[in-house]
Amino acid sequence: MASHGVRRFKPVEKTPEERQQELRKIDEYKSLEHLVSEKVAEREFTADTLKKISELLSRNPEYYTVWNYRRQALRHQFFEAGNSSEENAARSVISLIKSDLMFLMPLLRSFPKCYWIWNYRLWLLDEARRLLPQSDAHKIWQEELVLVGKMLTLDSRNFHGWGYRRLVVDALKQLGTPAEVMGMTQKEFDYAKKMISANLSNFSAWHYRTKLILRILEEQSASDDERRKMLDDELALIHQAFIDPYDQSLWFYHQNLLCVFDPSVADRTMAPNLTTSDRLQYIHTEIEAIEDMLDGSEDCKYIYQSLIECTLLVSKLVDSLSHKNRSRILSWLSVLKKLDPLRQQRWLDFEQNL
């Protein structure tokens, strides 16, 4: 039988031996789960209990309750380590944290988008900040930044990894000396650009860049001229990237840049003090550049959507929609309805509200 043109294949039936093996694994898992729950209830936070917890999490890392069991077990071991001399206590805590960080690595490789692993890893690092001298905690967090860099090289579009990187950088800024903190935002900005150069479709890297731009300008107390140069550089960068106008990630970033010219949100952007005349000049330049993209890419819906957004910005700035601009928008909507039939009702509604 086929459904929607795709042939359905009958699943291969398991042999009696395979079914028995599966049932055995289920029984083993249930027994292990019961044993761990008993040990935790009795507060038997021994090395053997921690080993059993590790085994259970390796089988099912989505079981968030067991991650809480692991936190309890580690806190018990941290407490015991604290009973020794200060130097030995720090060494023991460092060893426990690094060992647990290593335990998480194969889990992250197998389940890179499991929230509970990332949450637990951050908890471990926060414990380093809480329990260790600042210099020791800084080293552990610095190693984590190197590690997350390697992970993003392997999976550059993992949004969990990018969010995690932001948290690690923020922690390093709190833990580092003024000399170490100086220039960190610029380094991250350069890192994001490197990742974008490696893969223009990396939406997470583009998003990270938008956050870093405002931080850099703030940290450097940038003047209006410096802010305007940043805007010019970003517009130049995105237009270079538009060698592939069919990449939606690029248009999302371009849309973010257009906010600079929207008077309702401009005060929260990289160049808040542009005059209305400046904004109109920028938008008209954008419209010309985007219209040029139509040559050879007439079937790219993102171009028409951007042209509509830019033209509506013009009307917002001059407080009216001219007859000429209204006609142009209607012509682009007419094309969009053909190019994007799944959203035709959206374009019809937009047309009626225009």
CORVENDA-V334043 format. One record per backbone hydrogen bond with DSSP energy under -1.0 kcal/mol. CO is the residue of the C=O (numbers start at 0). NH is the residue of the N-H. Records with the same first field share a line. If there is no record, write none. Layout:
# CORVENDA-V334043
CO: NH  NH
This chain:
# CORVENDA-V334043
0: 7
2: 5
5: 2
14: 18
15: 19
16: 20
17: 21
18: 22
19: 23
20: 24
21: 25
22: 26
23: 27
24: 28
25: 29
26: 30
27: 31
28: 32
29: 33
30: 34
31: 35
32: 36
33: 37
34: 38
35: 39
36: 40
37: 41
38: 43
39: 42
42: 44
43: 45
45: 49
46: 50
47: 51
48: 52
49: 53
50: 54
51: 55
52: 56
53: 57
54: 58
55: 59
59: 62
61: 63
62: 65
63: 67
64: 68
65: 69
66: 70
67: 71
68: 72
69: 73
70: 74
71: 75
72: 76
73: 77
74: 78
75: 79
76: 80
77: 81
79: 82
80: 83
84: 88
85: 89
86: 90
87: 91
88: 92
89: 93
90: 94
91: 95
92: 96
93: 97
94: 98
95: 99
96: 100
97: 101
98: 102
99: 103
103: 107
104: 108
105: 109
106: 110
110: 113
113: 117
114: 118
115: 119
116: 120
117: 121
118: 122
119: 123
120: 124
121: 125
122: 126
123: 127
124: 128
125: 129
126: 130
127: 131
132: 136
133: 137
134: 138
135: 139
136: 140
137: 141
138: 142
139: 143
140: 144
141: 145
142: 146
143: 147
144: 148
145: 149
146: 150
147: 151
148: 152
149: 153
150: 154
154: 157
157: 161
158: 162
159: 163
160: 164
161: 165
162: 166
163: 167
164: 168
165: 169
166: 170
167: 171
168: 172
169: 173
170: 174
171: 175
176: 180
177: 181
180: 183
182: 186
183: 187
184: 188
185: 189
186: 190
187: 191
188: 192
189: 193
190: 194
191: 195
192: 196
193: 197
194: 198
198: 201
200: 202
201: 205
202: 206
203: 207
204: 208
205: 209
206: 210
207: 211
208: 212
209: 213
210: 214
211: 215
212: 216
213: 217
214: 218
215: 219
216: 221
217: 220
222: 226
223: 227
224: 228
225: 229
226: 230
227: 231
228: 232
229: 233
230: 234
231: 235
232: 236
233: 237
234: 238
235: 239
236: 240
240: 243
243: 246
246: 250
247: 251
248: 252
249: 253
250: 254
251: 255
252: 256
253: 257
256: 259
257: 260
258: 261
261: 264  265
264: 267
265: 268
274: 278
275: 279
276: 280
277: 281
278: 282
279: 283
280: 284
281: 285
282: 286
283: 287
284: 288
285: 289
286: 290
287: 291
290: 293
291: 294
293: 295  296
296: 299
300: 304
301: 305
302: 306
303: 307
304: 308
305: 309
306: 310
307: 311
308: 312
309: 313
310: 314
311: 315
312: 316
313: 317
314: 319
321: 325
322: 326
323: 327
324: 328
325: 329
326: 330
327: 331
328: 332
329: 333
330: 334
331: 335
332: 336
334: 338
335: 339
339: 342
340: 343
342: 346
343: 347
344: 348
345: 349
346: 350
347: 351
348: 352
349: 353
